[in-house]
Amino acid sequence: MLQPSHQSLQAAAVPAQRVPVRDRNDDAPWHTEAVCRRDEAGLFFAPSKEPTAARLSREEAAKRVCARCPVMVECREHALLQPEPYGVWGGLTAAERRVVLARRRRRDLELKKAAHTAGIAAAG
């Protein structure tokens, strides 16, 4: 099975800057503006026993749809907060989302350790 390159996962962990974040004052749910609502849902979720080459091709096609979506960042954060175990959400596959979540957990632990160490140094 092909694994995504380390660089592609690093890029996936950072929201694309070219996609505008929609106005947060809008009363409509973010998903009403999702480009994928107009595309075939099968593009974003794997059929059972899908061959690896077909899965990779389908995921890349889904990511291209996500790349032009005005709510990609909201979709990605939804999938990371839920966490969604399947499909392409916000331009990330389930495996890529697991990597992002692991990195966030490590970062949070490092920040807590640094804050604790700074607190001990200040008290001493």
C-alpha positions in Angstrom: 0.0 0.0 0.0 1.3 3.4 -0.9 1.7 5.9 2.0 1.4 9.6 1.5 4.7 11.4 1.6 5.8 13.2 4.8 5.6 16.5 3.0 2.0 16.0 1.9 1.0 15.3 5.5 2.8 18.4 6.7 1.0 20.5 4.1 -2.3 18.8 5.0 -1.9 19.7 8.6 -2.0 23.4 7.7 -5.3 24.8 6.3 -4.8 26.1 2.7 -4.5 29.9 2.8 -6.0 30.4 -0.6 -9.5 29.2 0.5 -11.4 32.0 2.1 -13.0 31.4 5.4 -16.7 32.3 5.2 -18.4 34.9 7.3 -19.0 33.5 10.8 -22.1 35.6 11.2 -23.9 33.7 8.5 -26.9 31.8 10.1 -26.8 28.9 7.6 -24.8 25.8 8.7 -21.4 25.6 7.0 -22.2 22.4 5.2 -24.9 24.1 3.1 -22.1 25.8 1.1 -20.1 22.7 0.7 -19.1 22.0 -2.9 -19.4 18.2 -2.3 -23.2 18.6 -1.8 -23.3 18.8 -5.6 -21.0 15.9 -6.3 -21.4 12.2 -5.9 -21.1 11.1 -2.3 -19.3 8.0 -3.4 -16.3 10.1 -4.4 -15.7 10.9 -0.7 -16.3 7.4 0.9 -14.7 4.1 -0.1 -16.8 1.2 -1.3 -16.1 -2.1 0.4 -13.0 -4.0 -0.9 -11.9 -1.0 -3.0 -8.5 -1.8 -4.7 -5.7 0.5 -3.5 -5.1 2.2 -6.9 -8.8 3.0 -7.2 -8.9 4.3 -3.6 -5.9 6.6 -4.2 -7.4 7.9 -7.4 -10.8 8.5 -5.8 -9.2 10.2 -2.8 -7.2 12.6 -5.1 -10.4 13.4 -7.0 -12.2 14.1 -3.8 -9.3 16.4 -2.6 -9.6 18.3 -5.8 -13.3 19.0 -5.1 -12.3 20.0 -1.5 -9.6 22.4 -2.8 -12.2 24.6 -4.5 -14.7 24.5 -1.6 -15.4 27.7 0.3 -16.0 25.8 3.6 -13.0 23.4 3.4 -11.5 24.7 6.7 -14.9 24.3 8.6 -15.3 20.8 7.1 -11.8 19.8 8.2 -12.3 21.1 11.7 -15.6 19.3 12.0 -14.0 16.0 10.9 -11.1 16.5 13.4 -13.4 17.4 16.3 -15.9 14.6 15.8 -13.6 12.7 14.8 -14.9 11.3 11.5 -13.4 7.8 11.0 -14.1 7.5 7.3 -14.0 9.4 4.1 -12.4 12.5 2.8 -13.4 15.6 4.8 -11.9 19.0 4.4 -9.3 17.7 1.9 -7.9 15.1 4.3 -8.3 11.3 4.3 -9.1 9.4 7.5 -5.4 8.4 7.8 -4.2 12.0 7.3 -6.7 13.2 9.9 -5.3 10.7 12.4 -1.8 12.1 11.8 -3.0 15.7 12.3 -4.8 14.7 15.5 -1.7 12.9 16.8 0.4 16.0 16.0 -2.1 18.2 17.9 -2.0 15.9 20.9 1.8 16.0 20.9 1.8 19.8 20.6 -0.7 20.2 23.4 1.4 17.9 25.7 4.6 19.9 24.9 2.8 23.2 25.6 1.5 21.8 28.9 5.0 20.6 29.9 6.5 24.0 29.0 3.9 25.8 31.0 4.4 23.5 34.0 8.2 24.0 33.7 7.8 27.7 33.5 5.5 27.7 36.5 8.1 25.8 38.6 10.9 28.1 37.5 8.8 31.2 38.4 7.9 29.8 41.8 11.5 28.7 42.7 
